[in-house]
Amino acid sequence: MQTSLDPESKSLIEQTLRRFLADCYDPAARLERLAADAVDYREHWATLAHLGVLALAFDEDHGGPGASPRDLADAVRVLAPGLILEPFVQTAIVAGRVLAAGADAATRAACVERLVEGSRVTVLAGGRDARCDRLRCERTADGLRLIGSLRVVPYAAQADEWLIVADDAQGKPVIVRVDAARSHAKLSGYRLMDGRPAADLVFDDEHVERGGLWLEGEAAQRAVDGARLDAVNVLCAEAVGVMESLIAVTGEYLRTRVQFGAPLATYQALQHRYVDMYMAYIESSAISREYADALGAEDREARARLAFSAALVVARAARLVGHEAIQMHGGIGVTDELMVSHGNARLAVITSMLRDWRPEWKS
């Protein structure tokens, strides 16, 4: 299936992304950032904006190239080995879809422009599996009221604004835009096992002005459904990119590490385990690409089926590849100094996120 970007543009984008990783994401420098008490998760945000990376998911009306789901998946896959700490996926892709669907055209254009230029970070809070989020939105005489909580919201403390998904009195989704600095929500921040930030949000009778209502009714439902499908797409692509990196590093280690007078790669048991890793990666890559292509089709049933299947296949493969990469490296595989441990940690977090974001599907 042809992507919306021509081969020359796509090649240029991928070269730009690889250059960004080479210039900004040396493993030692990344480890030094994470060792700090307070991590600047927006350190290279302006650079990503300057390179045009934050605009990839938006169409020409919003200043972007209109990259297709396959284009976005390929871009995320290129960035994946760097284990970048900036909220590119959460802001520019997942929240970006909801931001670009806002009902008010003028406000929508201004918000997207600020995101693309890198002056504001927007994250989507809520909209996942009901096990994670319990938040309701009530209408008042002068606006809206949020009551409840949202758990494990990535980059909530680093965001300038939140697009909050809540249920109205009828149980239907509404999306509310809230300025994070002006909110009275109780925020408990922490780091996930991959070093990225997240927070729990508790809203105790939070008042939101009427203008904060971003989407409601069927429009809100479509935006939430689309965000979930996009999230599965890019998370699967990122997992595939991390697995590809771990397989390459592990293969090199097996070829060069000598034990009992012979390289580890000569031992048949390790050869078989390495092949299992590679086959899991190949399966994940294939179904992820098929799913990315299906996002541009009209068949909603096919999209839901492939989203569910891709999330399961990729999560299973991620656990296998991450654990085996560490096992084959031995004790050094779990050390902070080796990127293998960081890759495995990221795969573990992606696995959990896929479980929360994947749509339910029954045959």
N, C-alpha and C positions, 0 to 999 in steps of 0.2 A: 504494500500500500504506500502511495506517495505521501510524503510529509508536506506540510504547507511551506516550509522553508526550502529554497533551492539548494542544491549541493554545495555551491560556493559559499553561500551565507552560513550554512550549517558548519562547514569546515572551519570558517573563520571564527565562529562562536566557540567551537570546541578548542581551537588553538588558543583563543583568548582565555578560556577557563583553565587550560593546562598551564599557561603562563602565569595566571593568577596564583595557582597552587605553588608553582616553583618560586615565585617571588615572595609570597606571604605565608606559606604553610610548610616551612621546614619543620620536620617532626620535633627537633630540639626546641625551636622557638614556640611551637604549640604547647609542648610540655611545660615550658617555662611560664606561659600564660596561665595554664591550669594550676600551677603551683602557687599562684598568688592568692592572697586571702580574698580579694575582690577582683573578679575577672571582668574585663571589659569585653562584653559579647558583641559590641558594635564597633570594634577596633577597625575592621576593614569594610564596614558598611558603606562608607562614602566611596571607597574604591569600586565596590560592586555596582554602585549606582553610576559612577563615572564610566564604567565599562559597558553599561547598558544591560547588565545581567538582570536587574530588578524589573526591567520592562518586558522580559521575554514572554510572560504569560498574557500580556495585554494586546488587544488589537490596535490597529492604526489610529482609531478614534481616541485611544487613550495613550498614544505615544509609543506603542510597542510594535513588534513585527508580526504579532498574531501567531505565535508558535503553536503548533498542534500538540495534543497530548503526547504523541510519540517524540516530537522535538523536545518537549520539556523533560520527558523521561530520559532521553539521551543526554541532555545537559546535566541533569542531576547525577546520572551515572558517571559522567566525567569528573564531577566534583567529589564524588563519594570517597575515593581513596584518601583525600586530604582531610577527611573528618572535620570539616569546617565548623566553627563555633557560632558563626553568625546565623540569624533566623531566616535564611533565604527561602527554604521550603515553607515554613510556617507563615511567613509574611507575604512574600511575592507570589506564591502559588495558591496555597489553601485560603488564606484570608483575602488574597487578591481577587479571587473569583467572586466572593461575597461582596467585596467592596465595589467591584465593577457592576454589580447588579442592583445597586441602590436605586430607590424609587425616584429621588430628586436628582435631576440631571446635573444641575449646577454644583450641588454639594458632592455628588459622585465624582465629577470631573476634578474638582479641587482635591478631594481625598486621594484619588489615584495619582494625581500629579505629585503630591507630597511624598507618596510612597515611592514612586519611580525615581524621583530626584534624591531620595535617601534622607529627607529631612524628618520623616516620621516613620515609626515602626508600628504596624497594626497587626494584631494577632486575633485569631478566632478562638473564642472561649465558649466551649459547649458544642452541642451538635453531635456528640459521639454516642456510644452505647449508654443506655439509661443507668447502668451500674455506676458510671462515673459522675454523672451530672444530675442534680436535683435542684432545679431553679425554676421559680414561677414568676410571671410578670403580670401585675394587676394594673388596671387603668384607674387613675384618680382624676379628680376634677381639673387638675392643672398639669397632668402628665402621666408618668408611669412609676411603678414601684416594683423593685426587684427584691425577692425574698428567697433565700436558699443558698446553695453552695455549688461550687465547681471544683473538681479535684484534678490535680496534675495538669495544669495549663502551662505548656511550654512557653517560656519567655514572657510570662505575664508581668513580671517585675521590671523587665527591660522595655516593655512596650509603652508607646505614647498613648495609644487608644486601644480599646477592646471592642470587638464585635461580639456581643454576648447573645447566645442562643438560649431562650427560655421558653417555657410553655405558658400559654394564656389560660384563661378560665375554662376554655373548652378543650384544653390539652393540645392545641395546635401551636406550632412553633412561631415565635416572633423573634426578630433580630434587632437588638438595641445597640447603638453606638455610644460608648461611654469614654470620656476623657479620663485616662488613668490617674493623672495628677489631681484631678478634682473629685475623684471617687472616694467614698468613705468605707469602701470594702475592706475587710480584714484580710490581709495578705500574708501568707506564711510561705516564704521562699526557701528553696533548697536546691541541691544539685542532684541530677539523676546519675546513675552509675556510669554514663558515658561522658560526664563532665558538663553537660549542658544544663541550663537552669530550668526550673519549673516552679509553680506555686499553686497553693490551694487558695481559692477566693471564697469568702463568706460575706454574703450580702444580708445585712440586717435592716430591712426597711429602707433600702437605697432609693432615693428619689431621682428620677431622670426626667428632664424636661421633655415636653411633647415632641420637640424637634429631634430628639434622640432616637425616635423610632425609625429604623432603617428599612426593614421589610416586615410584612405580615402576611398571613393567609397562604395561599398557594405559591406566591412569589417567594416567601420565606422558605417554604418546604422545598421548592426547586433549588434554591441556593444552597440549602443545607445538604440536600441529596447530591448536588454537583460537587460540593466541597469534599464530601466523603469519598466520592469516586476519584476525585483528583488526588486526595490524600493517599489512597491506596496505590494509585498509579506511581506517584513520586517516591513513596516509601518503598515499594517493591523495586523500583529502579535503583534507589540508593542502596538497598540491601544487596542487589546483584553487583553493583560497583564495589562495595566493600568485600563481598565474597571473592570477586575476581582478584582484588589486591591481595587478600589473604592466601589464596591459592598460589599466586605467583611467588610471594615471599616464602611460603612453606616449601614449594618445589625447589627454590634456590637453596634453602637450608638443607633439604634432604640430599641435594647433589653435592654440597660442599662440606657438610658435617661428617667427619670420619670417626667411626667407633669400631673397636676391635679390628682395626686395620682395613676397614672398607667403608665407603660412603653409605650413609643411611639409605640412600635411594636404591641400593642393591638388594635390600632385604624385601622378600616377597610380601610379607605381611603388611609392611608399610606401603608398598606399591598398591596393594588392593585397597587399603584405606584411603590412599590419595586419589585413586580412581573413583571411589565412592563420593569423595568431596567434589571432584570435578563433574561427575554426572549430576549431582544435586544442583550444582551451579548452572549447568547447561539447561536442565529442566526449568529452573527458575527464570533464566534469561529468556527462554522460549515463551513461556506462558506470560511473562511480564510484557513482552513485545506484542503478543497477541491481544492482551488486554488493552494496552495503550492504543492500538489500532482500532479496537472495538469502541472506544470512547467517542470516536467520531461518527459512529453508525447510529441509526435510528432505533435499533432493536433494544428496548429497555431491558427485556428479559435476558438477552445475551450479555448485556453490560453487567447486570447484577450477578449472573451466573459466573462470569469470568472474574469479576472483582472478588467474589467469595472464594473461588478456586485459586486465583493467583495469590491471595493473602495466605491461604493455608499452605500451598506449595512452597512459597517463599519463606514463610515462618519456619516450616520444617527443615528446609535446606539451610537456613541461617543458623539454626541451633547446631546442626551437624557440622557445618563448615567451621563455625567459630570454635566449637569445642575441640574438633580434631586438629585445627591449626595450633591450638595451645598444647594439646597432648603431644603432637609430633615435635614441638620445640622443647618439651620438657619443662623444667622448673623456670627457665628464663621466660617462658611464654606468658607468665602471669605478672611479670615485672612491668612497672610503669615505663621503663626505658625502652621497651620493645613495643612497637606499634601494633603487634599482634593482639596484645591484651586490650588495647583501645578499640581495635576493630571488632573484637568479640563483644565488648561492652556495648558498642553502638548497635550491633546486630541484636543483642538481647533487648535493648530499648525499642528498636524498630518492631521486633516481634510482638511486644506488648502493645505498641501503638496500632499495629495492623489488626489486632484482636478488637481494639476499641473502635476503629474507624470502618472496618469492613461492613458492608450491608449484609443483612440476613437473607439467605436464599434457601428455598426448599424445592426439591424437584417434584 
